[in-house]
Amino acid sequence: MKATLENAANYPFYDVIISGAGPVGLFLACELALAKCSILILEKAEHPLSPLKQLPFGIRGLSSPTIEALYRRGLLDELEVPKHLKNPFATTQGPQPSRQAGHFAGIPFHYDNIDTSQWAYRLPGSTDTSMISEMAELESVLARRAEALGVVIQRGLAVTDLQQSEHGVAVQSGDQSFIAKWLVGCDGSRSVVRKIAGFEFAGTEPAFTGYTAKVDIADPEQLKPGRNMTPTGMYFQSQPGYLMMQDFDGGAFHHADKPITREHVQGLLRRISDTDVTISALHVATTWTDRARQATAYRKGRVLLAGDAAHIHSPLGGQGLNLGLGDAMNLGWKLAATIQQKAPEGLLDSYHTERHPIGAQVLDWSRAQVAIMRPDPDARALHAIIHDLMHTRDGATYFAGRVWGVLTHYDLGGGHPLVGYSVPDFTFENGKTLGELMYDGQGILLDLDGHDTLKKVAGEYGIRYISGSVKDRLGVSAVLIRPDGIVAWAADKEPDYSELRKAAGNWFRKQS
Ligand SMILES: Cc1cc2nc3c(=O)[nH]c(=O)nc-3n(C[C@H](O)[C@H](O)[C@H](O)COP(=O)(O)OP(=O)(O)OC[C@H]3O[C@@H](n4cnc5c(N)ncnc54)[C@H](O)[C@@H]3O)c2cc1C
């Protein structure tokens, strides 16, 4: 019998079904299960592992908001790869004026040029601003945590159809049926949930096909070291045999449509490098493009989107995973509060309002990189100017702030300069950090000066109240922190309690 919303009583009724056990689906499941929601993940692939998720192809740069999110849930320390990994894509050849901190369109910026004093609310002992991870390890740590929290993960079951009503969503995987109050599509760039639920996916078509390949090269001396922009594209041999290429073919090639053969990769490399280099063996290869599209709405009734299902763009600058994990951190507590009837009016809609503009910024960041990488004289001229700007102190600081996500914030309507930003990781006198107090996923009203009324306000909204003194308070006296670590309100001196109650009421339901 097929599950419908009419015969739902015959089926297990989950709070949320998540389509896709990629990093975003898994992290969202952890957030929802932490808030005690019942979660089923349906995952198309039978097995979680693939060579493309393992090093070197599975290398993923994590930026500040992601690192903070993992830290605030006690997951950061479980990642072993970042503790030991040397970046295999870092070029070892050529002069190194100083340590590279990141890049924009392949143009590096360096640590010794970055003026971190411009980020007034970042404490020196806070988590790293960037880190290298491995996709396979990240997924396995998240899957372990999700299962420990009671999440059911069913692998080898692809979502194939869905119907929603005002009460719930019926989800089909072939002839199997499942029912939930909500469905979240975390099923990647070709999201079936997005297509079936009829989300509009608007954006721009690609300029190039990107290739990542592991090959044996018979005559590697024919290739130049490092990243090489040529009249027909770009090639980059990071280590012997690890190739990245960009072919400005309008994104015509996709590995899902045609196999990537040794002959194809060799022909391409010869054309782009203008050599007669010989590839003697092709071990593994994948393609990607700079197609940039974004769902115009992240919610349709009881169906939501997160991660690549909601937005796609080129992996240049490595931001897609970070963007998707940011979606999950933003959505998890809001959806949980909605399910548990603890949400104030409009809370769930703020997921789209906050995350859509951040996604749009990342799409534009990736488009801007492509614009100056094109193999034409106009792009080269612009590339040279950006190169010069990035080597100034203000330039490097700006690019680091954007690439590391240190400047990421939501427009929550002003007030204190911290509002809308990630809360600083204050250290208490006993050595505990604020991040360590956030493992339970609750909002916090932090009182650094023992204001009597703050505890009362916390009680009115069911917010956890913490008071104490911290080593470096950055001039702040009290802070209201959402479960995702974003500052909702802050005061440097005696609080304005009506402002505080207004802010609290935007994110937490007043207790009756
Ligand atoms: C070469 C390359 C390098 C990159 N480097 C970086 C980087 O350094 N930093 C960064 O932030 N990002 C990077 N990215 C982007 C990043 O990998 C993605 O943005 C990220 O994996 C998206 O996670 P996701 O969970 O949304 O989707 P995915 O990782 O695509 O996971 C989706 C899951 O859904 C499953 N699925 C698909 N269809 C269905 C269905 N119908 N039913 C059920 N399950 C389904 C899939 O099997 C998969 O497990 C890179 C991408 C590429 C290609």
The ligand as a Tripos MOL2 file, in Angstrom:
@<TRIPOS>MOLECULE
LIG
   53    58     1     0     0
SMALL
NO_CHARGES

@<TRIPOS>ATOM
      1 C1         36.0790   19.4430   -6.7410 C.3       1 LIG1
      2 C2         35.2790   20.0460   -5.6100 C.ar      1 LIG1
      3 C3         35.9290   20.6770   -4.5510 C.ar      1 LIG1
      4 C4         35.1980   21.2700   -3.5270 C.ar      1 LIG1
      5 N1         35.8600   21.8900   -2.5050 N.ar      1 LIG1
      6 C5         35.1420   22.4870   -1.5290 C.ar      1 LIG1
      7 C6         35.8000   23.1120   -0.4220 C.ar      1 LIG1
      8 O1         37.0460   23.1250   -0.3000 O.2       1 LIG1
      9 N2         35.0310   23.7290    0.5310 N.ar      1 LIG1
     10 C7         33.6750   23.7510    0.4310 C.ar      1 LIG1
     11 O2         33.0200   24.3650    1.3010 O.2       1 LIG1
     12 N3         33.0230   23.1270   -0.5760 N.ar      1 LIG1
     13 C8         33.7070   22.4960   -1.5460 C.ar      1 LIG1
     14 N4         33.0550   21.8470   -2.5490 N.ar      1 LIG1
     15 C9         31.5720   21.8030   -2.5390 C.3       1 LIG1
     16 C10        31.0350   20.7560   -1.5660 C.3       1 LIG1
     17 O3         31.5880   19.4880   -1.8030 O.3       1 LIG1
     18 C11        29.5110   20.6730   -1.6990 C.3       1 LIG1
     19 O4         28.9670   21.9610   -1.6290 O.3       1 LIG1
     20 C12        28.9490   19.8070   -0.5630 C.3       1 LIG1
     21 O5         29.3450   18.4660   -0.7220 O.3       1 LIG1
     22 C13        27.4160   19.8850   -0.5410 C.3       1 LIG1
     23 O6         26.9240   19.0320    0.4680 O.3       1 LIG1
     24 P1         25.4220   18.5170    0.3850 P.3       1 LIG1
     25 O7         25.2460   17.6200    1.5660 O.co2     1 LIG1
     26 O8         24.5090   19.6620    0.1870 O.co2     1 LIG1
     27 O9         25.3430   17.6890   -0.9710 O.3       1 LIG1
     28 P2         26.1310   16.3630   -1.3980 P.3       1 LIG1
     29 O10        27.4730   16.3110   -0.7820 O.co2     1 LIG1
     30 O11        26.0280   16.3200   -2.8780 O.co2     1 LIG1
     31 O12        25.2530   15.1960   -0.7660 O.3       1 LIG1
     32 C14        23.9720   14.9130   -1.2760 C.3       1 LIG1
     33 C15        23.5930   13.5080   -0.8720 C.3       1 LIG1
     34 O13        22.2750   13.2560   -1.3440 O.3       1 LIG1
     35 C16        22.2320   11.9620   -1.9310 C.3       1 LIG1
     36 N5         21.1200   11.9380   -2.8840 N.ar      1 LIG1
     37 C17        21.0670   12.4170   -4.1330 C.ar      1 LIG1
     38 N6         19.8440   12.2200   -4.6880 N.ar      1 LIG1
     39 C18        19.1010   11.6090   -3.7330 C.ar      1 LIG1
     40 C19        17.7580   11.1620   -3.6720 C.ar      1 LIG1
     41 N7         16.9250   11.2960   -4.7230 N.pl3     1 LIG1
     42 N8         17.3120   10.5730   -2.5440 N.ar      1 LIG1
     43 C20        18.1360   10.4210   -1.4700 C.ar      1 LIG1
     44 N9         19.4330   10.8070   -1.4870 N.ar      1 LIG1
     45 C21        19.8970   11.4230   -2.5880 C.ar      1 LIG1
     46 C22        23.6010   11.7940   -2.5590 C.3       1 LIG1
     47 O14        23.9140   10.4250   -2.7560 O.3       1 LIG1
     48 C23        24.4880   12.4510   -1.5070 C.3       1 LIG1
     49 O15        24.9050   11.5460   -0.5200 O.3       1 LIG1
     50 C24        33.7710   21.2300   -3.5690 C.ar      1 LIG1
     51 C25        33.1170   20.5680   -4.6220 C.ar      1 LIG1
     52 C26        33.8480   19.9850   -5.6330 C.ar      1 LIG1
     53 C27        33.1250   19.3120   -6.7650 C.3       1 LIG1
@<TRIPOS>BOND
     1     1     2 1
     2     2     3 ar
     3     2    52 ar
     4     3     4 ar
     5     4     5 ar
     6     4    50 ar
     7     5     6 ar
     8     6     7 ar
     9     6    13 1
    10     7     8 2
    11     7     9 ar
    12     9    10 ar
    13    10    11 2
    14    10    12 ar
    15    12    13 ar
    16    13    14 ar
    17    14    15 1
    18    14    50 ar
    19    15    16 1
    20    16    17 1
    21    16    18 1
    22    18    19 1
    23    18    20 1
    24    20    21 1
    25    20    22 1
    26    22    23 1
    27    23    24 1
    28    24    25 2
    29    24    26 1
    30    24    27 1
    31    27    28 1
    32    28    29 2
    33    28    30 1
    34    28    31 1
    35    31    32 1
    36    32    33 1
    37    33    34 1
    38    33    48 1
    39    34    35 1
    40    35    36 1
    41    35    46 1
    42    36    37 ar
    43    36    45 ar
    44    37    38 ar
    45    38    39 ar
    46    39    40 ar
    47    39    45 ar
    48    40    41 1
    49    40    42 ar
    50    42    43 ar
    51    43    44 ar
    52    44    45 ar
    53    46    47 1
    54    46    48 1
    55    48    49 1
    56    50    51 ar
    57    51    52 ar
    58    52    53 1
@<TRIPOS>SUBSTRUCTURE
     1 LIG1         1 GROUP 0 **** ****
